[in-house]
Amino acid sequence: MLEAGYHYGSNNNNGKGSGWARVRARLCGRTGLRRILGLTLFLSLALLVYAHDRGYAFGPSTTQYQDPSTPTTPTHDAPLQEEASSESSDFVQPKPLEFPPLSDELPKPSDYSPFYGGPSKRAIDIASDPLPVTATLRQRLDAWRASPGGRGEVEGEVELGGFMQWNLEECSTIKPQHGSYMLETHSNAWMTFNRSSIHDLREELIQHMEALIDTPTLNDYGEEGHGIVMVAGNADTLQRAVWSIQVMRKRGTVLPVQIFHFPEEAPAEDDPIREQLKELNAELTAVEGQTKDRNARKSYHLKAIAMIQCKYRHVLYLDSDSIPAADPQYMFESPVYKRLGLFTAQDYWKTSAGSPVWALMGIKCRNEWEMEAGQIFIDKKRNMDILLLSKYMLEGHERFYMFSDGDKDIFRWATLSLRKRYGVPGRWVGGGALPRDSATGFCCHTMMQSDAWGAPLFVHYNLLKQIPSGVGLGFTWGQTKQMPLFDTFPATPATARLGEPLERPNDDDRRGLGDIDNDMLADADEYGIARAPAKEMIMRRAARERGAKARYHGGVVSALCIDFDYVDAREPARHDADERRHTEEEQKMKQVMQGWEAAVAVAKENGEDEPPKPPPPGGPVQPDWRQSPFEIVNWDKYDNLRDFESIIYGLGFKAFSAW
């Protein structure tokens, strides 16, 4: 693990004269009085200055901690503090000092959004919140229509320039995490929108959904229980689907599978794959009322149609290249799925504050990761409206794809527009990689998506097709670069948030692993305070995840790969303040160590015991935003990944020829 903490230093008296006692004895008549006195005073002053500026004490601290995630009223049962040591020592410890842990330039902790008890009364802040899970579709559409940004020619309505100012409140620092494709391809089209055109597009979507309120379509959520849905048209995608189902069956999955395709894509009646699928309890199903557009590069809308038309109420949708590494059925019992009926994965990118989609939804820009729709758990009874709105937008892809790179974020836009929220994995998306570096570096080609508790569950090998040769059994996977779970105490500077507690807090009243939704991570500040309350480890994740940055490399003379960097995703003023702090701390610590080294030299010269080395700083761990929390984990660590490669190649898998 990357996470390991400092121990708290103490000054135990073991019965022997310490180095300091022996140095003081020189004051009673031995030579070197003046030299020793000067060194002693120098070291004592240096230690006191360093402790004063950092708020540290050498030994146990009595400083009380108040969790900054509750800026007004603490939620913990009692302050976290320790008794001062009663043991005697020849070295007089300074009294614990209570000073700001970093500098006088600390930012004020954020507030939760209004839905979770925050104080804001602004219309845009209220409009950006979810509605209760019990809200009706009528109530959701009314809230959407009344939200700022797309209400049309009404008094007080803002133009897109004014909406942009709201967007920049949370999204001014996310440029390093933008997906460049959307900006390069659609930014000119974005500039053509105004509040009238946004209003027209919003009304079109709302009126489409209003027409469905009293129809059977909204309640046609399937008669059967749980099942898996896939989409596969041509022979390549169908073969990938077969490999995925075969791996699932080997992992013990008994869920039935429906594979949807356009009617004209059905395999021949005598195709051996039909019998193979039958043996796997997988059913080929032609979508109703649809024909394939021969001119379309992708048929993204088929994904929403398949989930709507399938016979299951509780659906796990899978892309054909996303393989569960374990039986996924337990995820239907996860707390977050039971609470929201929707669980989906995160992507590597964030949405630009310049996109008009925020005004279209009437929601100010959210500093959060986009959605990765290669695997979706959904309860259709509670979320059929999301699927129907997504289907409409996907069928109008020529207009709505300017807001989303394919289908993946259309589902997110539909969810947010309807004032709903979705569950997310227990850790951010990792990168499954070759066992050794490519010519251009660490080579991730697979999105590793975790379950609700952070364990690896889905192997989504969507970039593997970009490696045309050299990949095979023994050289396809082997390691994952990922974020930690942030669950060890104390933290390290690489995993800490601002306002770290001294010990694990009593936060059982807050949601954590197994029950994380996107509001618990969105818009997080340095303290880890996001839109919604969360446990300490989730607050750490929210704060540190902001600095993750994916980048492509290779692709010319070597494989096209993903790797991750870590950036300080804060305002420049905060960078500068921390740099000044680091410089001051390094100088003061250098002075302390020079004083100690001088005292050691004197002790050695006089045959005395060495004075104790100054202990590490006490008090809460302070975050160092220059340090990356990423870790590289070997697949041998996980039971469900250790044999994954041998299993899938044993089924005849071919990494690149299958595309």
HELIX and SHEET records of a PDB file:
HELIX    1   1 GLY A   19  ALA A   25  1                                   7    
HELIX    2   2 ARG A   26  CYS A   28  5                                   3    
HELIX    3   3 LEU A   33  ARG A   54  1                                  22    
HELIX    4   4 PRO A  114  TYR A  116  5                                   3    
HELIX    5   5 ALA A  123  ALA A  127  1                                   5    
HELIX    6   6 LEU A  137  ALA A  146  1                                  10    
HELIX    7   7 LEU A  160  CYS A  171  1                                  12    
HELIX    8   8 LYS A  175  GLN A  177  5                                   3    
HELIX    9   9 SER A  180  TRP A  190  1                                  11    
HELIX   10  10 ARG A  195  GLU A  210  1                                  16    
HELIX   11  11 PRO A  216  ASN A  219  5                                   4    
HELIX   12  12 ALA A  235  LYS A  250  1                                  16    
HELIX   13  13 PRO A  263  GLU A  265  5                                   3    
HELIX   14  14 PRO A  272  GLU A  279  1                                   8    
HELIX   15  15 HIS A  301  GLN A  309  1                                   9    
HELIX   16  16 PRO A  328  GLU A  333  5                                   6    
HELIX   17  17 PRO A  335  LEU A  340  1                                   6    
HELIX   18  18 VAL A  357  MET A  361  1                                   5    
HELIX   19  19 LYS A  380  GLU A  395  1                                  16    
HELIX   20  20 HIS A  397  PHE A  400  1                                   4    
HELIX   21  21 LYS A  408  SER A  417  1                                  10    
HELIX   22  22 LEU A  464  GLN A  466  5                                   3    
HELIX   23  23 ASN A  518  MET A  520  5                                   3    
HELIX   24  24 GLU A  536  GLU A  545  1                                  10    
HELIX   25  25 PRO A  572  GLU A  605  1                                  34    
HELIX   26  26 TRP A  635  LYS A  637  5                                   3    
HELIX   27  27 ASP A  639  ARG A  642  1                                   4    
HELIX   28  28 PHE A  644  GLY A  650  1                                   7    
SHEET    1   A 6 ALA A 282  ALA A 286  0                                        
SHEET    2   A 6 VAL A 257  HIS A 261  1                                        
SHEET    3   A 6 GLU A 224  VAL A 231  1                                        
SHEET    4   A 6 TYR A 312  LEU A 318  1                                        
SHEET    5   A 6 TRP A 369  ASP A 379 -1                                        
SHEET    6   A 6 LEU A 342  LYS A 350 -1                                        
SHEET    1   B 6 SER A 322  PRO A 324  0                                        
SHEET    2   B 6 PRO A 456  HIS A 460 -1                                        
SHEET    3   B 6 CYS A 444  SER A 450 -1                                        
SHEET    4   B 6 GLY A 430  ALA A 433 -1                                        
SHEET    5   B 6 GLN A 479  GLN A 482 -1                                        
SHEET    6   B 6 GLU A 631  ASN A 634 -1                                        
SHEET    1   C 2 ALA A 548  HIS A 553  0                                        
SHEET    2   C 2 CYS A 561  TYR A 566 -1                                        
END                                                                             
